[in-house]
């Protein structure tokens, strides 16, 4: 099967190349904001806005747009179109204007293999030049587009999307139910519990101190910029730590199991609870579930979701008795009908597995039997330390 993957590398442009990249970033941002301004009453669509680009370049006030790569401007309008499509499909909020103080990016849609030097130390970017590249892992597949970005901390990266042919996955392993939570990041139906890393909470004290230092600096001064960079570097470190944890855990789960069942959580609605919002945001459930989905397709693991209204926590996994109420502070409870003592999270994970595999346990989509995982980790708590790649 043919899939699309992204390879992200660090680049080190010199001062002149940084200036040229700033031109590409600034022009792409201007076109995005211009298109959003044209869509205040009604979104006219990508085709209508793209036809106005040549006219906009000939206008005396915006002739400087010719300095930018034409396809970079078109891709910026495509990003705006995707943002509106997500808004119409209720997958995201209304698009916002971009700021030069946020993360910057520009995308080249038709790269060539010759852009990367044979020794892998340089990459050629149109209207920028040959930029120093750190190719820390080999690039595979056929290049489809190249995105250059600059983070808030001033680091530059290039993300190369490729099409790669992967062997049809062999579905092997067991089935496991997954209950995501805050006390434990994930509880498996086998009884195994994954401890929450809580990277944001661990760095919260230092972050508050850096934020106070930034607030005391005069806006526009050198000290203000240095304080802003210190805070941005910390935020970037927290984000990288969380992403690394998600990648390792999701890869480990899809390699060990043939089937994963989990809840369809309404994360956006749960973030409205101000008592739990910080912990929910620190966990990053949405990004983790997304990784499980596409990695499951790559490596032979089916991921199914059950309804968020399914009472997994207060239903006995042995006899099916449903409790009328189950407060969050109740972690251990006993079924009044069969007398089974349940761990709240383990019981929920078992019920999620049963519900997600209903009608497909004996004969699933690949004609193989799906069995609960018996990897011997019942009752243990571990961290996903084993890592063989994303």
SESEZA-588173 format. One record per residue (C-alpha): residue number from 1; residue in one letter; x, y, z. Coordinates in steps of 0.1 Angstrom, whole numbers, plus 5000, padded with zeros to 4 digits. Each point is the difference from the previous one (the first is absolute). Layout:
BEGIN
+------+------+------+------+------+
| resi | resn |   xx |   yy |   zz |
+------+------+------+------+------+
|  NUM |    A |    X |    Y |    Z |
...
+------+------+------+------+------+
END
This chain:
BEGIN
+------+------+------+------+------+
| resi | resn |   xx |   yy |   zz |
+------+------+------+------+------+
|    1 |    X | 5000 | 5000 | 5000 |
|    2 |    X | 5011 | 5036 | 4994 |
|    3 |    X | 5000 | 5024 | 5029 |
|    4 |    X | 5012 | 5035 | 5007 |
|    5 |    X | 5026 | 5007 | 5027 |
|    6 |    X | 5018 | 5030 | 5012 |
|    7 |    X | 5037 | 5003 | 5007 |
|    8 |    X | 5010 | 5030 | 5021 |
|    9 |    X | 5036 | 5013 | 5000 |
|   10 |    X | 5017 | 5029 | 5017 |
|   11 |    X | 5015 | 5027 | 4977 |
|   12 |    X | 5025 | 5028 | 5007 |
|   13 |    X | 4996 | 5030 | 4977 |
|   14 |    X | 5025 | 5028 | 5001 |
|   15 |    X | 4990 | 5036 | 5006 |
|   16 |    X | 4994 | 5007 | 4964 |
|   17 |    X | 4979 | 4969 | 4995 |
|   18 |    X | 4981 | 5008 | 5032 |
|   19 |    X | 4991 | 5033 | 4985 |
|   20 |    X | 4988 | 4984 | 4967 |
|   21 |    X | 4980 | 4974 | 5020 |
|   22 |    X | 4984 | 5029 | 5020 |
|   23 |    X | 4989 | 5014 | 4966 |
|   24 |    X | 4983 | 4967 | 4991 |
|   25 |    X | 4984 | 4997 | 5034 |
|   26 |    X | 4988 | 5035 | 5000 |
|   27 |    X | 4985 | 4999 | 4965 |
|   28 |    X | 4983 | 4967 | 5008 |
|   29 |    X | 4986 | 5014 | 5032 |
|   30 |    X | 4988 | 5032 | 4982 |
|   31 |    X | 4981 | 4979 | 4973 |
|   32 |    X | 4984 | 4979 | 5027 |
|   33 |    X | 4988 | 5031 | 5019 |
|   34 |    X | 4990 | 5017 | 4968 |
|   35 |    X | 4979 | 4970 | 4990 |
|   36 |    X | 4984 | 4998 | 5034 |
|   37 |    X | 4992 | 5037 | 4998 |
|   38 |    X | 4983 | 4994 | 4966 |
|   39 |    X | 4979 | 4973 | 5017 |
|   40 |    X | 4984 | 5020 | 5029 |
|   41 |    X | 4965 | 5000 | 4985 |
|   42 |    X | 5002 | 4968 | 4980 |
|   43 |    X | 5028 | 4977 | 4991 |
|   44 |    X | 5004 | 5002 | 4962 |
|   45 |    X | 5020 | 4968 | 4996 |
|   46 |    X | 5036 | 4992 | 4991 |
|   47 |    X | 4996 | 5004 | 4962 |
|   48 |    X | 4986 | 5035 | 5003 |
|   49 |    X | 5028 | 5012 | 5023 |
|   50 |    X | 5027 | 4983 | 4979 |
|   51 |    X | 4989 | 5018 | 4968 |
|   52 |    X | 5005 | 5033 | 5018 |
|   53 |    X | 5037 | 4993 | 5008 |
|   54 |    X | 5014 | 5011 | 4966 |
|   55 |    X | 4979 | 5032 | 5003 |
|   56 |    X | 5012 | 5006 | 5035 |
|   57 |    X | 5037 | 4998 | 4989 |
|   58 |    X | 4994 | 5027 | 4974 |
|   59 |    X | 4985 | 5024 | 5025 |
|   60 |    X | 5024 | 5028 | 5008 |
|   61 |    X | 4995 | 4995 | 5038 |
|   62 |    X | 5009 | 4963 | 4999 |
|   63 |    X | 5025 | 4996 | 4972 |
|   64 |    X | 5024 | 4987 | 5027 |
|   65 |    X | 4981 | 4967 | 4999 |
|   66 |    X | 5020 | 4991 | 4969 |
|   67 |    X | 5030 | 4993 | 5023 |
|   68 |    X | 4982 | 4969 | 5013 |
|   69 |    X | 4997 | 4967 | 4983 |
|   70 |    X | 4967 | 4999 | 4982 |
|   71 |    X | 4991 | 4965 | 5011 |
|   72 |    X | 5008 | 5009 | 5037 |
|   73 |    X | 4972 | 5026 | 4997 |
|   74 |    X | 4976 | 4975 | 4984 |
|   75 |    X | 5007 | 4975 | 5028 |
|   76 |    X | 4992 | 5027 | 5026 |
|   77 |    X | 4966 | 5004 | 4984 |
|   78 |    X | 4996 | 4962 | 5001 |
|   79 |    X | 5007 | 5001 | 5037 |
|   80 |    X | 4973 | 5026 | 5004 |
|   81 |    X | 4976 | 4978 | 4980 |
|   82 |    X | 5008 | 4970 | 5022 |
|   83 |    X | 4993 | 5021 | 5031 |
|   84 |    X | 4966 | 5011 | 4987 |
|   85 |    X | 4991 | 4964 | 4990 |
|   86 |    X | 5009 | 4988 | 5035 |
|   87 |    X | 4978 | 5028 | 5014 |
|   88 |    X | 4971 | 4991 | 4978 |
|   89 |    X | 5003 | 4963 | 5010 |
|   90 |    X | 5002 | 5010 | 5037 |
|   91 |    X | 5035 | 4986 | 5003 |
|   92 |    X | 5014 | 5034 | 5011 |
|   93 |    X | 4992 | 5036 | 5008 |
|   94 |    X | 4998 | 5030 | 4977 |
|   95 |    X | 5034 | 5008 | 4985 |
|   96 |    X | 5021 | 5027 | 5017 |
|   97 |    X | 5024 | 5026 | 4986 |
|   98 |    X | 5036 | 4989 | 5001 |
|   99 |    X | 5026 | 5019 | 5020 |
|  100 |    X | 5036 | 5005 | 4993 |
|  101 |    X | 5008 | 4991 | 5036 |
|  102 |    X | 4986 | 4965 | 4996 |
|  103 |    X | 5014 | 4970 | 4982 |
|  104 |    X | 5008 | 5008 | 4963 |
|  105 |    X | 4999 | 4976 | 4971 |
|  106 |    X | 5001 | 4999 | 4962 |
|  107 |    X | 4994 | 4969 | 4978 |
|  108 |    X | 5014 | 4991 | 4966 |
|  109 |    X | 4976 | 4976 | 4983 |
|  110 |    X | 5022 | 4986 | 4972 |
|  111 |    X | 5034 | 4991 | 5013 |
|  112 |    X | 5027 | 4981 | 4981 |
|  113 |    X | 5023 | 4973 | 5012 |
|  114 |    X | 5029 | 5021 | 4989 |
|  115 |    X | 4991 | 5026 | 5027 |
|  116 |    X | 5019 | 4979 | 5025 |
|  117 |    X | 5038 | 4998 | 4995 |
|  118 |    X | 5015 | 4965 | 4994 |
|  119 |    X | 5018 | 5002 | 5033 |
|  120 |    X | 4968 | 5010 | 5018 |
|  121 |    X | 5015 | 5032 | 5015 |
|  122 |    X | 4981 | 5026 | 4980 |
|  123 |    X | 4965 | 5006 | 4987 |
|  124 |    X | 4992 | 5024 | 4972 |
|  125 |    X | 4970 | 5023 | 5006 |
|  126 |    X | 4987 | 5022 | 4973 |
|  127 |    X | 5009 | 5037 | 5004 |
|  128 |    X | 5019 | 4991 | 5032 |
|  129 |    X | 5030 | 4980 | 4989 |
|  130 |    X | 5018 | 4969 | 5013 |
|  131 |    X | 4993 | 4997 | 5037 |
|  132 |    X | 5020 | 4978 | 5024 |
|  133 |    X | 4981 | 4969 | 5008 |
|  134 |    X | 5004 | 4973 | 5027 |
|  135 |    X | 4987 | 4968 | 4985 |
|  136 |    X | 4998 | 4980 | 5032 |
|  137 |    X | 4982 | 4971 | 4983 |
|  138 |    X | 4998 | 4989 | 4964 |
|  139 |    X | 4972 | 5014 | 4978 |
|  140 |    X | 4977 | 4974 | 4985 |
|  141 |    X | 4974 | 5001 | 4972 |
|  142 |    X | 4991 | 5026 | 4974 |
|  143 |    X | 4999 | 5036 | 5011 |
|  144 |    X | 4966 | 5018 | 4998 |
|  145 |    X | 5005 | 5033 | 5018 |
|  146 |    X | 5024 | 5018 | 5022 |
|  147 |    X | 4990 | 5022 | 5029 |
|  148 |    X | 5025 | 5024 | 5016 |
|  149 |    X | 4991 | 5013 | 5035 |
|  150 |    X | 5014 | 5022 | 5027 |
|  151 |    X | 4989 | 4994 | 5036 |
|  152 |    X | 4994 | 5027 | 5026 |
|  153 |    X | 5034 | 4992 | 5015 |
|  154 |    X | 5018 | 5008 | 4967 |
|  155 |    X | 5007 | 4964 | 4988 |
|  156 |    X | 4997 | 4991 | 4963 |
|  157 |    X | 4987 | 4967 | 4988 |
|  158 |    X | 4991 | 4985 | 4966 |
|  159 |    X | 4972 | 4973 | 4998 |
|  160 |    X | 5000 | 4979 | 4969 |
|  161 |    X | 4969 | 4981 | 4992 |
|  162 |    X | 5006 | 4969 | 4979 |
|  163 |    X | 4980 | 4972 | 4984 |
|  164 |    X | 5013 | 4966 | 5011 |
|  165 |    X | 4989 | 4965 | 4991 |
|  166 |    X | 4996 | 4978 | 5031 |
|  167 |    X | 4994 | 4963 | 5001 |
|  168 |    X | 4965 | 4990 | 5008 |
|  169 |    X | 4999 | 4996 | 5038 |
|  170 |    X | 4997 | 4966 | 5016 |
|  171 |    X | 4974 | 5001 | 5027 |
|  172 |    X | 5014 | 4981 | 5030 |
|  173 |    X | 4997 | 5004 | 5037 |
|  174 |    X | 4972 | 5003 | 5025 |
|  175 |    X | 4972 | 5025 | 5007 |
|  176 |    X | 5001 | 5026 | 5027 |
|  177 |    X | 4976 | 5026 | 5014 |
|  178 |    X | 5014 | 5034 | 5009 |
|  179 |    X | 4986 | 5024 | 5026 |
|  180 |    X | 5016 | 5035 | 4999 |
|  181 |    X | 5000 | 5019 | 5033 |
|  182 |    X | 5018 | 5026 | 5021 |
|  183 |    X | 5011 | 4979 | 5030 |
|  184 |    X | 5014 | 4975 | 4975 |
|  185 |    X | 5006 | 5012 | 4965 |
|  186 |    X | 4988 | 4966 | 4987 |
|  187 |    X | 4986 | 4969 | 5016 |
|  188 |    X | 5000 | 4968 | 4980 |
|  189 |    X | 4974 | 4972 | 5002 |
|  190 |    X | 5029 | 4977 | 5010 |
|  191 |    X | 5003 | 5020 | 5033 |
|  192 |    X | 5032 | 5018 | 4989 |
|  193 |    X | 5001 | 5037 | 5007 |
|  194 |    X | 5020 | 5027 | 4982 |
|  195 |    X | 5011 | 5028 | 5024 |
|  196 |    X | 4993 | 5036 | 4989 |
|  197 |    X | 5032 | 5019 | 4992 |
|  198 |    X | 4986 | 5035 | 5009 |
|  199 |    X | 5027 | 5019 | 4983 |
|  200 |    X | 4982 | 5033 | 5002 |
|  201 |    X | 4993 | 4997 | 5038 |
|  202 |    X | 5036 | 4991 | 5006 |
|  203 |    X | 5012 | 5031 | 4982 |
|  204 |    X | 4973 | 5023 | 5013 |
|  205 |    X | 5020 | 5016 | 5028 |
|  206 |    X | 5028 | 5009 | 4976 |
|  207 |    X | 4976 | 5012 | 4973 |
|  208 |    X | 4983 | 5023 | 5025 |
|  209 |    X | 5033 | 5015 | 5009 |
|  210 |    X | 5010 | 5006 | 4964 |
|  211 |    X | 4966 | 5015 | 4992 |
|  212 |    X | 5004 | 5024 | 5029 |
|  213 |    X | 5034 | 5010 | 4987 |
|  214 |    X | 4986 | 5006 | 4966 |
|  215 |    X | 4972 | 5022 | 5013 |
|  216 |    X | 5024 | 5023 | 5017 |
|  217 |    X | 5021 | 5007 | 4969 |
|  218 |    X | 4993 | 5030 | 4977 |
|  219 |    X | 4983 | 4990 | 4968 |
|  220 |    X | 5023 | 5003 | 4970 |
|  221 |    X | 5032 | 4999 | 5020 |
|  222 |    X | 5028 | 4975 | 4998 |
|  223 |    X | 4994 | 4987 | 5035 |
|  224 |    X | 4963 | 4994 | 4991 |
|  225 |    X | 5011 | 4980 | 4969 |
|  226 |    X | 5024 | 4979 | 5021 |
|  227 |    X | 4973 | 4993 | 5026 |
|  228 |    X | 4975 | 4991 | 4973 |
|  229 |    X | 5025 | 4975 | 4985 |
|  230 |    X | 5006 | 4983 | 5034 |
|  231 |    X | 4962 | 4995 | 5005 |
|  232 |    X | 4995 | 4988 | 4964 |
|  233 |    X | 5029 | 4975 | 5003 |
|  234 |    X | 4984 | 4985 | 5032 |
|  235 |    X | 4965 | 4998 | 4983 |
|  236 |    X | 5016 | 4983 | 4970 |
|  237 |    X | 5018 | 4975 | 5023 |
|  238 |    X | 4968 | 4991 | 5017 |
|  239 |    X | 4982 | 4995 | 4967 |
|  240 |    X | 5029 | 4978 | 4987 |
|  241 |    X | 5000 | 4979 | 5032 |
|  242 |    X | 4963 | 4994 | 4997 |
|  243 |    X | 5002 | 4991 | 4963 |
|  244 |    X | 5028 | 4976 | 5006 |
|  245 |    X | 4980 | 4982 | 5027 |
|  246 |    X | 4970 | 4997 | 4977 |
|  247 |    X | 5021 | 4987 | 4971 |
|  248 |    X | 5017 | 4973 | 5022 |
|  249 |    X | 4968 | 4988 | 5017 |
|  250 |    X | 4979 | 4999 | 4968 |
|  251 |    X | 5027 | 4981 | 4981 |
|  252 |    X | 5003 | 4975 | 5029 |
|  253 |    X | 4962 | 4994 | 5002 |
|  254 |    X | 4995 | 4995 | 4963 |
|  255 |    X | 5030 | 4976 | 4998 |
|  256 |    X | 4988 | 4978 | 5029 |
|  257 |    X | 4963 | 4999 | 4990 |
|  258 |    X | 4978 | 4992 | 4970 |
|  259 |    X | 4970 | 5019 | 5013 |
|  260 |    X | 4996 | 5030 | 5023 |
|  261 |    X | 4967 | 5013 | 5014 |
|  262 |    X | 4997 | 5034 | 5016 |
|  263 |    X | 4974 | 5027 | 5008 |
|  264 |    X | 4990 | 5028 | 4976 |
|  265 |    X | 5008 | 5028 | 5025 |
|  266 |    X | 4986 | 5035 | 4996 |
|  267 |    X | 5033 | 5017 | 5009 |
|  268 |    X | 4988 | 5035 | 4990 |
|  269 |    X | 4970 | 4997 | 5023 |
|  270 |    X | 5020 | 4986 | 5029 |
|  271 |    X | 5024 | 5030 | 4997 |
|  272 |    X | 4971 | 5022 | 5011 |
|  273 |    X | 5004 | 4986 | 5035 |
|  274 |    X | 5025 | 5025 | 5015 |
|  275 |    X | 5008 | 4975 | 5028 |
|  276 |    X | 5014 | 4974 | 4976 |
|  277 |    X | 5009 | 5021 | 4969 |
|  278 |    X | 5037 | 5003 | 5009 |
|  279 |    X | 5004 | 4962 | 5006 |
|  280 |    X | 4981 | 4992 | 4968 |
|  281 |    X | 5020 | 5023 | 4979 |
|  282 |    X | 5032 | 4986 | 5016 |
|  283 |    X | 4990 | 4965 | 4991 |
|  284 |    X | 4994 | 5007 | 4963 |
|  285 |    X | 4974 | 4973 | 4993 |
|  286 |    X | 4990 | 5012 | 4966 |
|  287 |    X | 5036 | 4999 | 4985 |
|  288 |    X | 5005 | 4965 | 5016 |
|  289 |    X | 4968 | 4986 | 4985 |
|  290 |    X | 5009 | 5014 | 4966 |
|  291 |    X | 5034 | 4983 | 5001 |
|  292 |    X | 4983 | 4967 | 5010 |
|  293 |    X | 4978 | 5003 | 4969 |
|  294 |    X | 5026 | 5005 | 4973 |
|  295 |    X | 5026 | 4977 | 5015 |
|  296 |    X | 4974 | 4973 | 5004 |
|  297 |    X | 4994 | 5002 | 4962 |
|  298 |    X | 5038 | 4998 | 4994 |
|  299 |    X | 5009 | 4971 | 5023 |
|  300 |    X | 4969 | 4978 | 5000 |
|  301 |    X | 4978 | 5010 | 5029 |
|  302 |    X | 4963 | 5009 | 4998 |
|  303 |    X | 4990 | 5029 | 5022 |
|  304 |    X | 4963 | 5003 | 5009 |
|  305 |    X | 4982 | 5026 | 5021 |
|  306 |    X | 4969 | 4995 | 5022 |
|  307 |    X | 4974 | 5026 | 5007 |
|  308 |    X | 5009 | 5026 | 5026 |
|  309 |    X | 4966 | 4993 | 5016 |
|  310 |    X | 5007 | 4964 | 5006 |
|  311 |    X | 5001 | 4995 | 5039 |
|  312 |    X | 5033 | 4981 | 5000 |
|  313 |    X | 5010 | 5010 | 5036 |
|  314 |    X | 4968 | 4991 | 5018 |
|  315 |    X | 4991 | 4968 | 4982 |
|  316 |    X | 5012 | 4967 | 5015 |
|  317 |    X | 5023 | 4982 | 4974 |
|  318 |    X | 4990 | 4966 | 5015 |
|  319 |    X | 4962 | 5000 | 5002 |
|  320 |    X | 4991 | 5033 | 4982 |
|  321 |    X | 4983 | 5016 | 5030 |
|  322 |    X | 4999 | 5038 | 4995 |
|  323 |    X | 5003 | 5023 | 5031 |
|  324 |    X | 4978 | 5030 | 5002 |
|  325 |    X | 5028 | 5024 | 5010 |
|  326 |    X | 5038 | 4998 | 5001 |
|  327 |    X | 5018 | 5031 | 5014 |
|  328 |    X | 5035 | 5007 | 4988 |
|  329 |    X | 5014 | 4995 | 5035 |
|  330 |    X | 4989 | 4964 | 5000 |
|  331 |    X | 5030 | 4980 | 4986 |
|  332 |    X | 4992 | 4965 | 5014 |
|  333 |    X | 4964 | 4987 | 5001 |
|  334 |    X | 4982 | 4967 | 5005 |
|  335 |    X | 4972 | 4988 | 4978 |
|  336 |    X | 4968 | 4995 | 5021 |
|  337 |    X | 4988 | 4971 | 4978 |
|  338 |    X | 5031 | 4977 | 4995 |
|  339 |    X | 5022 | 5014 | 5028 |
|  340 |    X | 5030 | 5006 | 4977 |
|  341 |    X | 5024 | 5028 | 5012 |
|  342 |    X | 5010 | 5023 | 4971 |
|  343 |    X | 5027 | 5024 | 4995 |
|  344 |    X | 4981 | 5029 | 4983 |
|  345 |    X | 5024 | 5006 | 4971 |
|  346 |    X | 5008 | 4963 | 4993 |
|  347 |    X | 4963 | 4992 | 5000 |
|  348 |    X | 4994 | 5028 | 4976 |
|  349 |    X | 5028 | 4988 | 4977 |
|  350 |    X | 4985 | 4965 | 4999 |
|  351 |    X | 4965 | 5013 | 4992 |
|  352 |    X | 5015 | 5022 | 4972 |
|  353 |    X | 5017 | 4969 | 4985 |
|  354 |    X | 4967 | 4980 | 5002 |
|  355 |    X | 4980 | 5028 | 4985 |
|  356 |    X | 5024 | 5008 | 4972 |
|  357 |    X | 5005 | 4964 | 4989 |
|  358 |    X | 4963 | 4991 | 5002 |
|  359 |    X | 4991 | 4979 | 4970 |
|  360 |    X | 5036 | 4998 | 4988 |
|  361 |    X | 5018 | 4980 | 5027 |
|  362 |    X | 4996 | 4966 | 4984 |
|  363 |    X | 5004 | 5011 | 4963 |
|  364 |    X | 5015 | 5035 | 4995 |
|  365 |    X | 5006 | 5019 | 4968 |
|  366 |    X | 5031 | 4979 | 4991 |
|  367 |    X | 4984 | 4966 | 5007 |
|  368 |    X | 5021 | 4995 | 5031 |
|  369 |    X | 4990 | 4995 | 5036 |
|  370 |    X | 5006 | 5029 | 5023 |
|  371 |    X | 5012 | 4990 | 5035 |
|  372 |    X | 5005 | 5021 | 5031 |
|  373 |    X | 5037 | 5008 | 5004 |
|  374 |    X | 5018 | 4979 | 5026 |
|  375 |    X | 5034 | 5016 | 5002 |
|  376 |    X | 5004 | 4994 | 5037 |
|  377 |    X | 4998 | 5037 | 5011 |
|  378 |    X | 4968 | 4997 | 5020 |
|  379 |    X | 5000 | 5023 | 5030 |
|  380 |    X | 5033 | 5016 | 4992 |
|  381 |    X | 5008 | 5036 | 4992 |
|  382 |    X | 5027 | 5007 | 4973 |
|  383 |    X | 5012 | 5027 | 4978 |
|  384 |    X | 5005 | 4996 | 4962 |
|  385 |    X | 5038 | 4999 | 5000 |
|  386 |    X | 5005 | 4977 | 4970 |
|  387 |    X | 5002 | 5019 | 4968 |
|  388 |    X | 5007 | 4987 | 4965 |
|  389 |    X | 4989 | 5030 | 4980 |
|  390 |    X | 4969 | 5020 | 4993 |
+------+------+------+------+------+
END
